[in-house]
């Protein structure tokens, strides 16, 4: 895995499938029990975080978070990140 963080806006330019990537993000909106909308400061993307991987600490739109996961893209849909690891940056 690369030591650099990616921007969501670059996802369409590269093939990240089956290759975990890291992003520094902020929570924008909770969509349902395991789906969220996150922003990297430039653009937004849907993110899936299993309940057992979501931090127990309360987070809001000002909390900086590092997520690591695989980018998934279905035909005719926008990319989504399936998160493997979440870390709150202090």
KESEFI-728938 format. One record per residue (C-alpha): residue in one letter; x, y negated, z; residue number from 1. Coordinates in steps of 0.25 Angstrom, whole numbers. Layout:
# KESEFI-728938
<pt rest="A" xx="X" yy="Y" zz="Z" nr="NUM"/>
...
This chain:
# KESEFI-728938
<pt rest="X" xx="0" yy="0" zz="0" nr="1"/>
<pt rest="X" xx="5" yy="-14" zz="-3" nr="2"/>
<pt rest="X" xx="9" yy="-23" zz="8" nr="3"/>
<pt rest="X" xx="2" yy="-35" zz="1" nr="4"/>
<pt rest="X" xx="-13" yy="-39" zz="3" nr="5"/>
<pt rest="X" xx="-22" yy="-39" zz="-9" nr="6"/>
<pt rest="X" xx="-32" yy="-50" zz="-13" nr="7"/>
<pt rest="X" xx="-46" yy="-45" zz="-17" nr="8"/>
<pt rest="X" xx="-46" yy="-53" zz="-30" nr="9"/>
<pt rest="X" xx="-34" yy="-45" zz="-35" nr="10"/>
<pt rest="X" xx="-42" yy="-32" zz="-34" nr="11"/>
<pt rest="X" xx="-47" yy="-32" zz="-48" nr="12"/>
<pt rest="X" xx="-33" yy="-34" zz="-53" nr="13"/>
<pt rest="X" xx="-27" yy="-21" zz="-47" nr="14"/>
<pt rest="X" xx="-30" yy="-6" zz="-45" nr="15"/>
<pt rest="X" xx="-31" yy="-4" zz="-30" nr="16"/>
<pt rest="X" xx="-39" yy="8" zz="-30" nr="17"/>
<pt rest="X" xx="-34" yy="19" zz="-20" nr="18"/>
<pt rest="X" xx="-23" yy="9" zz="-16" nr="19"/>
<pt rest="X" xx="-25" yy="3" zz="-2" nr="20"/>
<pt rest="X" xx="-24" yy="-12" zz="-2" nr="21"/>
<pt rest="X" xx="-23" yy="-23" zz="9" nr="22"/>
<pt rest="X" xx="-31" yy="-35" zz="10" nr="23"/>
<pt rest="X" xx="-32" yy="-47" zz="20" nr="24"/>
<pt rest="X" xx="-46" yy="-51" zz="21" nr="25"/>
<pt rest="X" xx="-57" yy="-58" zz="29" nr="26"/>
<pt rest="X" xx="-71" yy="-52" zz="31" nr="27"/>
<pt rest="X" xx="-82" yy="-60" zz="23" nr="28"/>
<pt rest="X" xx="-94" yy="-51" zz="25" nr="29"/>
<pt rest="X" xx="-99" yy="-38" zz="30" nr="30"/>
<pt rest="X" xx="-107" yy="-31" zz="19" nr="31"/>
<pt rest="X" xx="-112" yy="-18" zz="26" nr="32"/>
<pt rest="X" xx="-106" yy="-8" zz="37" nr="33"/>
<pt rest="X" xx="-93" yy="-6" zz="29" nr="34"/>
<pt rest="X" xx="-93" yy="-16" zz="18" nr="35"/>
<pt rest="X" xx="-87" yy="-30" zz="20" nr="36"/>
<pt rest="X" xx="-83" yy="-42" zz="11" nr="37"/>
<pt rest="X" xx="-69" yy="-47" zz="13" nr="38"/>
<pt rest="X" xx="-62" yy="-59" zz="8" nr="39"/>
<pt rest="X" xx="-47" yy="-60" zz="5" nr="40"/>
<pt rest="X" xx="-48" yy="-75" zz="4" nr="41"/>
<pt rest="X" xx="-49" yy="-75" zz="-11" nr="42"/>
<pt rest="X" xx="-60" yy="-65" zz="-14" nr="43"/>
<pt rest="X" xx="-70" yy="-55" zz="-7" nr="44"/>
<pt rest="X" xx="-71" yy="-40" zz="-8" nr="45"/>
<pt rest="X" xx="-80" yy="-29" zz="-2" nr="46"/>
<pt rest="X" xx="-73" yy="-20" zz="8" nr="47"/>
<pt rest="X" xx="-77" yy="-7" zz="14" nr="48"/>
<pt rest="X" xx="-72" yy="-4" zz="29" nr="49"/>
<pt rest="X" xx="-77" yy="8" zz="36" nr="50"/>
<pt rest="X" xx="-82" yy="5" zz="50" nr="51"/>
<pt rest="X" xx="-71" yy="13" zz="56" nr="52"/>
<pt rest="X" xx="-61" yy="4" zz="49" nr="53"/>
<pt rest="X" xx="-67" yy="-9" zz="52" nr="54"/>
<pt rest="X" xx="-60" yy="-17" zz="64" nr="55"/>
<pt rest="X" xx="-67" yy="-17" zz="77" nr="56"/>
<pt rest="X" xx="-63" yy="-32" zz="79" nr="57"/>
<pt rest="X" xx="-74" yy="-42" zz="74" nr="58"/>
<pt rest="X" xx="-70" yy="-49" zz="61" nr="59"/>
<pt rest="X" xx="-75" yy="-61" zz="54" nr="60"/>
<pt rest="X" xx="-72" yy="-69" zz="41" nr="61"/>
<pt rest="X" xx="-60" yy="-75" zz="48" nr="62"/>
<pt rest="X" xx="-53" yy="-62" zz="52" nr="63"/>
<pt rest="X" xx="-42" yy="-58" zz="43" nr="64"/>
<pt rest="X" xx="-42" yy="-43" zz="40" nr="65"/>
<pt rest="X" xx="-32" yy="-34" zz="33" nr="66"/>
<pt rest="X" xx="-39" yy="-22" zz="25" nr="67"/>
<pt rest="X" xx="-33" yy="-11" zz="18" nr="68"/>
<pt rest="X" xx="-41" yy="-2" zz="9" nr="69"/>
<pt rest="X" xx="-43" yy="3" zz="-5" nr="70"/>
<pt rest="X" xx="-50" yy="-5" zz="-16" nr="71"/>
<pt rest="X" xx="-62" yy="2" zz="-22" nr="72"/>
<pt rest="X" xx="-69" yy="-3" zz="-35" nr="73"/>
<pt rest="X" xx="-81" yy="4" zz="-41" nr="74"/>
<pt rest="X" xx="-85" yy="2" zz="-55" nr="75"/>
<pt rest="X" xx="-92" yy="-12" zz="-57" nr="76"/>
<pt rest="X" xx="-90" yy="-16" zz="-42" nr="77"/>
<pt rest="X" xx="-80" yy="-25" zz="-35" nr="78"/>
<pt rest="X" xx="-69" yy="-19" zz="-28" nr="79"/>
<pt rest="X" xx="-71" yy="-15" zz="-13" nr="80"/>
<pt rest="X" xx="-60" yy="-11" zz="-3" nr="81"/>
<pt rest="X" xx="-62" yy="1" zz="5" nr="82"/>
<pt rest="X" xx="-54" yy="-2" zz="18" nr="83"/>
<pt rest="X" xx="-45" yy="8" zz="25" nr="84"/>
<pt rest="X" xx="-39" yy="-2" zz="36" nr="85"/>
<pt rest="X" xx="-43" yy="-15" zz="42" nr="86"/>
<pt rest="X" xx="-35" yy="-24" zz="51" nr="87"/>
<pt rest="X" xx="-38" yy="-37" zz="57" nr="88"/>
<pt rest="X" xx="-27" yy="-47" zz="55" nr="89"/>
<pt rest="X" xx="-24" yy="-56" zz="67" nr="90"/>
